Amino acid sequence: MPDGSPLLRVEHLRKVYATTTGEVEAIGDLSFTMSHGELVCIVGPSGCGKTTLLKCLAGLLRPTSGRMEMDGAPVTGPSPAMAVVFQEYGRSLYPWLTVRGNVELPLRHKKLSRAVRDRIVTDAIEAVGLPQATLSHPWQLSGGMQQRVAIARAIAYQPEVLIMDEPFAAVDAQTRAELEDLVRLLHLTRGISTVFVTHDIDESVYLGQRVLVLSNSPTRVQEDLVIDLPSERDQLTTRALPRFTELRTHIYGQIQRARRGPAAAPRSAP
C-alpha cells in the first residue's frame, strides 16, 4: 500500500554503450521520482535516449551506474510489477493466437484458477472496447485495434507500473485521439501508474499529470513540469484552453533549448 514514499525512484542513472570506435554516453546523470497512481509523460529531442531510459526502467537493459528502485527494492532485471506496451504492436502480438489468446498469454505462468483467469481476460478486453473481437486474430484487425489488444494484455497482467513507449506513433490522428482517451480512462478508473514516452508535445500535455523534458544526449532531466490542467479532459475543450497552449509552447521551447545544448539561455517556467 502507498505510504507516501515514491513508487519509482531513479537516482543518478547513467548508461554508456561500448562501440568499435569508443564509448557513447547515452544517459548522463538522470534522476526523478514517481508517485503511486501518477501518469508521467517523457519527451525530449529525437535520439536523446528516451527508449534507452525505458529499457533501463523495465529491467531490460542494465545501466552503467546509478540506482533504480521500485517500492524501495532495486530494479535489477525484468520486474513482474511492470508491463510494457511498445510502438510496434504488430511485432508484440502473436498472429496465430486470437485476441483472447494474446491477452491471456502472460497470465499463464501465474497461479490462477481458470475461472479467475477468464474473468481477468474478459474484463481487460471489455475495458479496451473489443468484446466483439475476442475470437479474431491480430491480422484481421486494424492497427488501432491491434494496439488496443496490446494494452488489454498489459492491464490484464495487473502491473504496478505500465510503461508505454511511443505506443500511438504508428496510427492515424483520429485513432490516436481515441487511444489517448482510452489511456486516460484506464488511468482514472484503474489507477495504474503509467510512464508514457512520446515525441508528440501536445499528447504529453493532454495525457500527463507531469511531463519530464529530457535534454539532448547524454541525457538528464532538463525540466520536471506539473501539468495544471483539470483532471477531466476531452480532445476539443482541453486542447482549446489557453493554458494548454501555454504549456505546449513552453515544452516546445524547452526541447528547442535541449537541441541547442546547455549553453542556451534558460527559459522561465510557466
LUMVO-583692 format. One record per residue (C-alpha): residue number from 1; z, x, y. Coordinates in steps of 0.25 Angstrom, whole numbers, plus 2048, in hexadecimal, padded with zeros to 3 digits. Layout:
BEGIN
resi: NUM, z: Z, x: X, y: Y .
...
This chain:
BEGIN
resi: 1, z: 800, x: 800, y: 800 .
resi: 2, z: 7FD, x: 805, y: 80E .
resi: 3, z: 80A, x: 80B, y: 814 .
resi: 4, z: 804, x: 810, y: 822 .
resi: 5, z: 7FE, x: 81D, y: 81C .
resi: 6, z: 7EF, x: 81F, y: 81C .
resi: 7, z: 7E7, x: 81B, y: 810 .
resi: 8, z: 7DE, x: 826, y: 812 .
resi: 9, z: 7E1, x: 834, y: 819 .
resi: 10, z: 7D7, x: 83F, y: 81B .
resi: 11, z: 7DC, x: 84C, y: 821 .
resi: 12, z: 7D4, x: 858, y: 825 .
resi: 13, z: 7C9, x: 855, y: 81B .
resi: 14, z: 7BF, x: 860, y: 81A .
resi: 15, z: 7B2, x: 861, y: 812 .
resi: 16, z: 7AA, x: 86D, y: 810 .
resi: 17, z: 79D, x: 86E, y: 808 .
resi: 18, z: 798, x: 87B, y: 802 .
resi: 19, z: 789, x: 87D, y: 803 .
resi: 20, z: 780, x: 888, y: 7FF .
resi: 21, z: 780, x: 88D, y: 80E .
resi: 22, z: 78F, x: 88C, y: 810 .
resi: 23, z: 799, x: 881, y: 813 .
resi: 24, z: 797, x: 874, y: 81A .
resi: 25, z: 7A3, x: 86D, y: 820 .
resi: 26, z: 7A0, x: 85E, y: 81F .
resi: 27, z: 7AE, x: 859, y: 823 .
resi: 28, z: 7B6, x: 862, y: 82D .
resi: 29, z: 7C4, x: 85C, y: 82F .
resi: 30, z: 7C5, x: 84D, y: 82D .
resi: 31, z: 7D2, x: 845, y: 82E .
resi: 32, z: 7D5, x: 836, y: 82E .
resi: 33, z: 7DD, x: 82B, y: 828 .
resi: 34, z: 7DA, x: 81D, y: 824 .
resi: 35, z: 7E4, x: 811, y: 822 .
resi: 36, z: 7E5, x: 807, y: 817 .
resi: 37, z: 7DB, x: 7FC, y: 819 .
resi: 38, z: 7D2, x: 803, y: 824 .
resi: 39, z: 7C3, x: 803, y: 826 .
resi: 40, z: 7BF, x: 810, y: 82B .
resi: 41, z: 7B1, x: 814, y: 82F .
resi: 42, z: 7AC, x: 822, y: 82F .
resi: 43, z: 7A0, x: 826, y: 838 .
resi: 44, z: 79A, x: 833, y: 83D .
resi: 45, z: 78D, x: 83B, y: 83F .
resi: 46, z: 783, x: 83C, y: 834 .
resi: 47, z: 787, x: 847, y: 82A .
resi: 48, z: 795, x: 848, y: 82F .
resi: 49, z: 79B, x: 847, y: 821 .
resi: 50, z: 79F, x: 838, y: 820 .
resi: 51, z: 79B, x: 838, y: 811 .
resi: 52, z: 7A2, x: 845, y: 80E .
resi: 53, z: 7AF, x: 83F, y: 814 .
resi: 54, z: 7AD, x: 832, y: 80C .
resi: 55, z: 7AB, x: 83A, y: 7FF .
resi: 56, z: 7B8, x: 842, y: 802 .
resi: 57, z: 7C0, x: 835, y: 805 .
resi: 58, z: 7BB, x: 82F, y: 7F8 .
resi: 59, z: 7BF, x: 83C, y: 7F0 .
resi: 60, z: 7B0, x: 83E, y: 7EC .
resi: 61, z: 7B0, x: 84C, y: 7F4 .
resi: 62, z: 7BB, x: 856, y: 7F5 .
resi: 63, z: 7BE, x: 85A, y: 803 .
resi: 64, z: 7BF, x: 869, y: 806 .
resi: 65, z: 7CC, x: 867, y: 80D .
resi: 66, z: 7D5, x: 85C, y: 813 .
resi: 67, z: 7DD, x: 851, y: 80D .
resi: 68, z: 7D9, x: 842, y: 80A .
resi: 69, z: 7E4, x: 838, y: 805 .
resi: 70, z: 7E3, x: 82A, y: 800 .
resi: 71, z: 7F0, x: 823, y: 801 .
resi: 72, z: 7F7, x: 830, y: 802 .
resi: 73, z: 7F0, x: 836, y: 7F6 .
resi: 74, z: 7E6, x: 841, y: 7F7 .
resi: 75, z: 7D7, x: 83D, y: 7F4 .
resi: 76, z: 7D3, x: 848, y: 7EA .
resi: 77, z: 7C8, x: 840, y: 7E3 .
resi: 78, z: 7C1, x: 832, y: 7E2 .
resi: 79, z: 7CC, x: 828, y: 7E4 .
resi: 80, z: 7CE, x: 81B, y: 7DD .
resi: 81, z: 7D3, x: 816, y: 7EA .
resi: 82, z: 7C5, x: 817, y: 7F1 .
resi: 83, z: 7B8, x: 811, y: 7EF .
resi: 84, z: 7AB, x: 816, y: 7F5 .
resi: 85, z: 79E, x: 80E, y: 7FA .
resi: 86, z: 792, x: 817, y: 7FC .
resi: 87, z: 786, x: 815, y: 805 .
resi: 88, z: 77C, x: 816, y: 7F9 .
resi: 89, z: 781, x: 809, y: 7F2 .
resi: 90, z: 774, x: 80A, y: 7E9 .
resi: 91, z: 77A, x: 816, y: 7E2 .
resi: 92, z: 788, x: 812, y: 7E1 .
resi: 93, z: 785, x: 805, y: 7D9 .
resi: 94, z: 781, x: 805, y: 7CA .
resi: 95, z: 773, x: 7FE, y: 7C9 .
resi: 96, z: 775, x: 7FA, y: 7BB .
resi: 97, z: 783, x: 7F3, y: 7BE .
resi: 98, z: 784, x: 7E5, y: 7C4 .
resi: 99, z: 78B, x: 7E3, y: 7D1 .
resi: 100, z: 797, x: 7DF, y: 7C9 .
resi: 101, z: 796, x: 7EB, y: 7C0 .
resi: 102, z: 795, x: 7F5, y: 7CD .
resi: 103, z: 7A1, x: 7EF, y: 7D3 .
resi: 104, z: 7A9, x: 7EF, y: 7C6 .
resi: 105, z: 7A6, x: 7FD, y: 7C3 .
resi: 106, z: 7B1, x: 805, y: 7CA .
resi: 107, z: 7BB, x: 7FB, y: 7C5 .
resi: 108, z: 7B8, x: 7FE, y: 7B6 .
resi: 109, z: 7C2, x: 80A, y: 7B6 .
resi: 110, z: 7CD, x: 802, y: 7BC .
resi: 111, z: 7D7, x: 7FC, y: 7B3 .
resi: 112, z: 7D4, x: 7ED, y: 7B6 .
resi: 113, z: 7D2, x: 7E1, y: 7AD .
resi: 114, z: 7C4, x: 7DB, y: 7AC .
resi: 115, z: 7C9, x: 7CF, y: 7B4 .
resi: 116, z: 7CF, x: 7D7, y: 7BF .
resi: 117, z: 7C2, x: 7E0, y: 7C0 .
resi: 118, z: 7B9, x: 7D4, y: 7C0 .
resi: 119, z: 7C1, x: 7CD, y: 7CB .
resi: 120, z: 7C1, x: 7DA, y: 7D4 .
resi: 121, z: 7B2, x: 7DC, y: 7D2 .
resi: 122, z: 7AF, x: 7CD, y: 7D5 .
resi: 123, z: 7B7, x: 7CE, y: 7E1 .
resi: 124, z: 7B0, x: 7DB, y: 7E6 .
resi: 125, z: 7A2, x: 7D5, y: 7E4 .
resi: 126, z: 7A6, x: 7C8, y: 7EB .
resi: 127, z: 7AC, x: 7D0, y: 7F7 .
resi: 128, z: 79F, x: 7D7, y: 7FA .
resi: 129, z: 797, x: 7C9, y: 7F9 .
resi: 130, z: 790, x: 7CC, y: 7EC .
resi: 131, z: 795, x: 7C2, y: 7E2 .
resi: 132, z: 787, x: 7BD, y: 7DF .
resi: 133, z: 782, x: 7CB, y: 7DB .
resi: 134, z: 78D, x: 7CF, y: 7D1 .
resi: 135, z: 782, x: 7D0, y: 7C5 .
resi: 136, z: 778, x: 7D6, y: 7CE .
resi: 137, z: 774, x: 7E5, y: 7CD .
resi: 138, z: 774, x: 7EE, y: 7D9 .
resi: 139, z: 765, x: 7F0, y: 7D9 .
resi: 140, z: 764, x: 7E1, y: 7DB .
resi: 141, z: 76C, x: 7E1, y: 7E8 .
resi: 142, z: 769, x: 7E5, y: 7F6 .
resi: 143, z: 76E, x: 7F1, y: 7FC .
resi: 144, z: 779, x: 7EA, y: 803 .
resi: 145, z: 77D, x: 7E2, y: 7F7 .
resi: 146, z: 77E, x: 7EF, y: 7EF .
resi: 147, z: 787, x: 7F5, y: 7F9 .
resi: 148, z: 790, x: 7E8, y: 7F8 .
resi: 149, z: 791, x: 7EB, y: 7E9 .
resi: 150, z: 796, x: 7FA, y: 7EC .
resi: 151, z: 7A0, x: 7F4, y: 7F6 .
resi: 152, z: 7A5, x: 7EA, y: 7EC .
resi: 153, z: 7A6, x: 7F5, y: 7E1 .
resi: 154, z: 7AF, x: 7FD, y: 7EB .
resi: 155, z: 7B8, x: 7F1, y: 7EF .
resi: 156, z: 7B9, x: 7ED, y: 7E0 .
resi: 157, z: 7BF, x: 7FB, y: 7DE .
resi: 158, z: 7CA, x: 7F7, y: 7E8 .
resi: 159, z: 7CB, x: 804, y: 7EF .
resi: 160, z: 7D5, x: 808, y: 7F9 .
resi: 161, z: 7CA, x: 80F, y: 801 .
resi: 162, z: 7BC, x: 80A, y: 802 .
resi: 163, z: 7B2, x: 816, y: 806 .
resi: 164, z: 7A5, x: 811, y: 80B .
resi: 165, z: 79A, x: 81C, y: 80E .
resi: 166, z: 78F, x: 816, y: 817 .
resi: 167, z: 78E, x: 80A, y: 80E .
resi: 168, z: 785, x: 802, y: 817 .
resi: 169, z: 77B, x: 80D, y: 81B .
resi: 170, z: 770, x: 808, y: 812 .
resi: 171, z: 770, x: 7F9, y: 815 .
resi: 172, z: 769, x: 7F1, y: 820 .
resi: 173, z: 770, x: 7ED, y: 82C .
resi: 174, z: 773, x: 7DF, y: 828 .
resi: 175, z: 778, x: 7E3, y: 81B .
resi: 176, z: 781, x: 7EE, y: 821 .
resi: 177, z: 787, x: 7E4, y: 82B .
resi: 178, z: 78B, x: 7DB, y: 81F .
resi: 179, z: 791, x: 7E7, y: 817 .
resi: 180, z: 799, x: 7EB, y: 823 .
resi: 181, z: 79F, x: 7DD, y: 824 .
resi: 182, z: 7A1, x: 7DE, y: 815 .
resi: 183, z: 7A9, x: 7EB, y: 817 .
resi: 184, z: 7B1, x: 7E5, y: 822 .
resi: 185, z: 7B4, x: 7D8, y: 81A .
resi: 186, z: 7B9, x: 7E0, y: 80E .
resi: 187, z: 7C1, x: 7E9, y: 816 .
resi: 188, z: 7C8, x: 7DE, y: 81D .
resi: 189, z: 7CA, x: 7D5, y: 811 .
resi: 190, z: 7CE, x: 7E0, y: 807 .
resi: 191, z: 7D4, x: 7EB, y: 810 .
resi: 192, z: 7CC, x: 7F6, y: 809 .
resi: 193, z: 7CE, x: 803, y: 811 .
resi: 194, z: 7C0, x: 808, y: 814 .
resi: 195, z: 7B9, x: 815, y: 819 .
resi: 196, z: 7AB, x: 811, y: 81D .
resi: 197, z: 7A1, x: 81C, y: 821 .
resi: 198, z: 795, x: 818, y: 829 .
resi: 199, z: 78B, x: 81E, y: 832 .
resi: 200, z: 78A, x: 811, y: 83A .
resi: 201, z: 793, x: 811, y: 846 .
resi: 202, z: 792, x: 802, y: 848 .
resi: 203, z: 796, x: 800, y: 83A .
resi: 204, z: 7A2, x: 809, y: 83B .
resi: 205, z: 7A7, x: 801, y: 847 .
resi: 206, z: 7A4, x: 7F4, y: 841 .
resi: 207, z: 7AC, x: 7F7, y: 834 .
resi: 208, z: 7B6, x: 801, y: 837 .
resi: 209, z: 7C5, x: 800, y: 83C .
resi: 210, z: 7C4, x: 80F, y: 83F .
resi: 211, z: 7B8, x: 818, y: 840 .
resi: 212, z: 7B9, x: 827, y: 83D .
resi: 213, z: 7AE, x: 82E, y: 844 .
resi: 214, z: 7AB, x: 83B, y: 83D .
resi: 215, z: 7A6, x: 848, y: 844 .
resi: 216, z: 79A, x: 850, y: 840 .
resi: 217, z: 79B, x: 859, y: 835 .
resi: 218, z: 7A5, x: 860, y: 832 .
resi: 219, z: 7AB, x: 852, y: 833 .
resi: 220, z: 7B8, x: 84E, y: 839 .
resi: 221, z: 7BD, x: 840, y: 83F .
resi: 222, z: 7B8, x: 840, y: 84D .
resi: 223, z: 7BE, x: 833, y: 850 .
resi: 224, z: 7C6, x: 828, y: 849 .
resi: 225, z: 7C3, x: 81B, y: 851 .
resi: 226, z: 7CA, x: 80E, y: 84F .
resi: 227, z: 7C1, x: 802, y: 850 .
resi: 228, z: 7C8, x: 7F8, y: 858 .
resi: 229, z: 7BF, x: 7EC, y: 855 .
resi: 230, z: 7C4, x: 7DF, y: 84F .
resi: 231, z: 7C7, x: 7DF, y: 841 .
resi: 232, z: 7BE, x: 7D3, y: 83F .
resi: 233, z: 7AF, x: 7D7, y: 842 .
resi: 234, z: 7A1, x: 7D2, y: 840 .
resi: 235, z: 794, x: 7D8, y: 842 .
resi: 236, z: 790, x: 7D0, y: 84E .
resi: 237, z: 79D, x: 7CF, y: 856 .
resi: 238, z: 7A3, x: 7DC, y: 853 .
resi: 239, z: 797, x: 7E4, y: 856 .
resi: 240, z: 795, x: 7DD, y: 863 .
resi: 241, z: 7A3, x: 7E1, y: 868 .
resi: 242, z: 7A3, x: 7EB, y: 874 .
resi: 243, z: 7AE, x: 7F3, y: 86C .
resi: 244, z: 7A5, x: 7F4, y: 860 .
resi: 245, z: 79A, x: 7FB, y: 869 .
resi: 246, z: 7A5, x: 804, y: 870 .
resi: 247, z: 7AA, x: 809, y: 862 .
resi: 248, z: 79C, x: 80B, y: 85C .
resi: 249, z: 798, x: 812, y: 869 .
resi: 250, z: 7A4, x: 81B, y: 869 .
resi: 251, z: 7A2, x: 81F, y: 85A .
resi: 252, z: 793, x: 822, y: 85C .
resi: 253, z: 797, x: 82B, y: 867 .
resi: 254, z: 7A1, x: 832, y: 85E .
resi: 255, z: 797, x: 834, y: 854 .
resi: 256, z: 78D, x: 83A, y: 85E .
resi: 257, z: 798, x: 843, y: 862 .
resi: 258, z: 79A, x: 847, y: 854 .
resi: 259, z: 78C, x: 84B, y: 853 .
resi: 260, z: 78C, x: 853, y: 85F .
resi: 261, z: 799, x: 85B, y: 85A .
resi: 262, z: 7A7, x: 85E, y: 85E .
resi: 263, z: 7A2, x: 864, y: 86C .
resi: 264, z: 79E, x: 856, y: 871 .
resi: 265, z: 7A7, x: 84F, y: 87B .
resi: 266, z: 7B1, x: 845, y: 875 .
resi: 267, z: 7B0, x: 837, y: 878 .
resi: 268, z: 7BC, x: 82E, y: 87B .
resi: 269, z: 7C0, x: 824, y: 870 .
resi: 270, z: 7BC, x: 815, y: 873 .
